[in-house]
Amino acid sequence: MTDSANFIHKGDDFVVTKSLFLFLKDYYRVVDHFFFQMNLAMYADKVFETSTKALIKSSMDEQDTAELKSKLEEGQRRSFSKLEEFGGLNSRNITNNIVDAFLWYLSSIIQDCASRRPEIITSSQTVKVAEVLQFRRNRDLVSYLVDKKINQLAYGGMDSIAEYISSTLGCELFDDKDVKSSVRYFIEVRNINSHNRGFASRIFLDRTQKLGFEVQKEGKRVHLDYDELTELSEAVVETATRLDVQLSKKFKIKRSKFSTWNADRAK
């Protein structure tokens, strides 16, 4: 992947639009939450181990000592093991939250572009009178139309979104085949999480069989492990970062340091 995928190492000097800043904030929170759960489980196991060993040392009763040793042996990783039981659920939550944040970013940055050139939206969509009358401000109407369009396209797959961005904004969403495959796969997994409880459907298999990922069986629940989540997450971040640079230049959208947006949000 390109250097843009390594944004996490650039710190507060990383320059982004407000839309990308908000996407990355959501991304950070999802990742932080996962590590918080893992550290909490490890800490609970450590406290249990330490306190049980202390009780064994101070115990004067052989039966009590034996029981404590048995509990220690059985429960040394009980919290972490419990967390591992929720591995599939955590994987689905991480997938859905990151992909949803990415789709929100696409909607938001398109809205930023449309606020400067409204014709790019009105020229590409048919709007019903009833839809127009719901809104008092053009900005709200544009936001509604773009968000509606992106969500509709998401269920058709990444290719539909890429084509829409190309035809509407004149920018290509991808310049790397592997990154494109990763983003496509990530979105397809999110779609079956949302609409098929995470179980592989025939449509899912047809859309993903040539993307270079492990072939699933129809009816089997798809599980993304930590390495896969890392790879796919980096792909959507790289895609958003690359698009952010293109569109901010073309449509003159304000970009600031990550720390600047962070300070503004804190006020």
N, C-alpha and C positions, 0 to 999 in steps of 0.2 A: 504494500500500500504506500501511498505518497505521504509526505511529511505532514499533510493536513490531518491525517489520522492520529498524529501524536500530539493533538491539541492539549491533552491533559498535562503535558510537560511544559507548556508555554506559560502557565500561570496567569496572573492578573494582567499581563501585558498583551494577551491574546485579543486581537481587534475583531469585533463582531457587530452585526446589527442587533437591534433589540430583540427581534424574533429569534435569532440564533442564540442569543444570551438566555432567553427564557427556556428554549429547548434544552440547552446544556444544563441549566439549573435543575430541570426536571430529571435529566439523565443522571446528574450527580446524586440526586436524592434517592433515586432507585438503587444505584450502586451502593451508596452509603447505608441504606436500609438493610441491604443484603449482608454487608459486612458487620453491621451492628448486631444482627441476629446471630451470625456465626460467632462473633466475639462473646456475645452474651451467653451462648450455649457453652462455649469453652470455659468461660469464667465460672459458670455455675458448676460445671464438672470439677474444676480445680478447687473451688470452695468445698464441695462435697468430699473430695479426696483428702484435702488438708484437715478438715474437721474430723473426719472418720479416723484418720491416722492418729490424730491427737487423742481421741477417745480410746483407741486401742492401747496407746502408751500408758494412759492413766487408769485403765481398767484393771481391777484386782480379781475379777471373776473370769475363770477360764471359759465358761459357757458364753458369757457376754462377749469376750474377746473373739471367740470363734464366730459368733453371729455377726460381729462388726466386720471381721475379715471377709466373711461371705458377702456381706452387703457391699463392701469395698470392691470386691472382685466383680460382682454383678453390675455395679452402678458407676464404674469409673468414667464411662462415656455415655451415660444415659441421656443427658440433655442434648449432646451432639448427635447421638444416634436418633433421638426423636426429631431433631432438625433434618436429619438425612431422610427420615420417613416422609417429610414434607417436600422432598427434593423436586418432585414433579409439579407440585402446586407452586412452589417458589419459582421454578423455571417458567411456568405459564404466566405468573404475575409479572416477572421481569420482562418477558417477551412482550406481553400486551402493553405494559406501561411505556416501554421504550419505543415500540412501534407507534403507539398512539401519539406519543409526544412528537415523533418524527413527522407523522401525518399532519399533526397540528402545525408544526413548523412550516411545512409546505403550504398549507392553507394561509398561514399568517404572512409569509414572505410574498405570496402572490397578491394578497390584499395590500401589502405595502407598495407593490408595483402598480396595482390598479388605482391606488389613491393618487398616483402621479399621472397615470394615463388610463382613465376609466374606460376608454373605448376598447381596451384589450379584453375586457370582460363582456361588455354589452354586445360586441361584435361576434362573440363566439358562443353565445347562449340565447335561447328563446326564453323570454320572461313573461309569465302570465300576469295579467292585470291584478288579479287577487294577491299575487305575491308582492307586487310593487306597493299596493295600498297598505300593506302591513307595516311599512316603514316610513318614518318621517324624514330620515336623513339618508342621503345617497350612500354614505359610508356604511351604515347598517345594512342596507340592501346588498352592497358589494360583498360585505363580510358573510352574509347569509348565503349568497349565490356561490361564492368560492368554497366555503366550508361544505355546502351541500354537494358540490361537484367533486371535491376531493374524496369525500366519504363514499360517494357512488363509485368512483373510479377504483378506490382501494379494493373493493370486492371483486373487481375485474382483474386485479393483479397490477404489478409494478409497471408493466409495459404500457398500460393505458394511462397511468399518471405521467410517465416520461413523455409519451406522445402529446399529451395535453400541454405540458410545460413547454415542449418544443414548439408546438403550433401557436400557443398563446403568447409566450414570452420570448421566443426566439433563442432559447438557451438549451443546451443538451444537459440532461441530468447526470449522465455517466460518460466517462472517458476511459474506463477500465472494465474489461469483461468480467474479471473475478469479483470486483466490487459490485457490479450490477447483479451477478448471480446471487451473491450473498444477501443483498437487499431484497431481491425478489423472493428468495427462500424465507427470509425473516418475516416478510409480510404475509406470505402464504401460511406460515405456521401460526401467526397471529389470527388470521382469518378462520382457520379450523378451531383454534382455541375459543374464538368468539361464537362460532356457529355450529360446531360439531363436537364440543367438549374435548377438543384436542385430538380426536381420532382421525386418522388418515382416511380421506374419502377418495373416490375415483378421480374427481376433479383435481384434488391436491396432488395425487400421484402423476397425473397427466402433465400438470404444470411444473412439477419439480424434478421429474425423473432425469432430466438432462442438465441439471444445475451443478452436478459434482458433489452432492451430499449423499449420505447413506440412504439407500433405497428402503423405504418403509413398506410394510404390508397393509393392504386395505383393512380397515377396522382396528389397526393397532394404534395405540396412543403414541403420539410423537413427543419425544423428550429431548430437549436441548441441554447438554451438559455445560459445565462451566467454561470449558475451552471454546465450545461452539458459540455460547452466548457472548463471550469476549470478542470472537472474530466477527460475528454478525453485528454486534453493537458498534464496533469500530467502523464497519462498513457504512452504517447509516450516519454516523458522525462525520465520516469523511465526505459522504455525499452531500450532507447538509452544509458542511464547511465550504466545499468547492462551489456549490450553487450560491451560497451567500456572497462569495467574492464576485462571481459573475453578475448577479442581479444588482448588487449594491453599486457596482460601477456603471452598469447600463442604465439603471433607473435613478441613480444618484440618491440612494438610500443611506441615511446616516449610519456610520459605524463608529464605535468607541471601544476603548479598552474594557475588558471584562470587569475590571475593578471599578470603572466609572459607572457602568450599568448597575453593578452591585451596590454601590453607594447610593445611587438614585433610588433603587428599590427599597433601601433601608430607611429612607426618609419618610 
